[in-house]
Amino acid sequence: MHVQIVLFDGFDPLDVIAPYEVLYAGGIASAGAVSVELVSAEGAREVGPRIAHAVEELFAHERRGTVWREHGPVPAGF
């Protein structure tokens, strides 16, 4: 199955990136049975720096680290 997410003028990046990530992960989990791409009515075009920065921030999950909580069990050695 091939999915196209249509970008309209003034779209909110969160409305696009969240479903893109879910569908892309589905493609990985299904060994490529699902593919996804972003499209616009005008065809291929450059995105502005605001959109590029928003996408970069949303994909920042690649920067892994420790998540600390205020309560709960204390990790061993602390």
Rosetta blueprint (number, residue, H / E / L):
1 M L
2 H E
3 V E
4 Q E
5 I E
6 V E
7 L E
8 F L
9 D L
10 G L
11 F L
12 D L
13 P H
14 L H
15 D H
16 V H
17 I H
18 A H
19 P H
20 Y H
21 E H
22 V H
23 L H
24 Y H
25 A H
26 G H
27 G H
28 I H
29 A H
30 S L
31 A L
32 G L
33 A L
34 V L
35 S E
36 V E
37 E E
38 L E
39 V E
40 S E
41 A L
42 E L
43 G L
44 A L
45 R L
46 E L
47 V L
48 G L
49 P H
50 R H
51 I H
52 A H
53 H H
54 A H
55 V H
56 E H
57 E H
58 L H
59 F L
60 A H
61 H H
62 E H
63 R L
64 R L
65 G L
66 T L
67 V L
68 W L
69 R L
70 E L
71 H L
72 G L
73 P L
74 V L
75 P L
76 A L
77 G L
78 F L
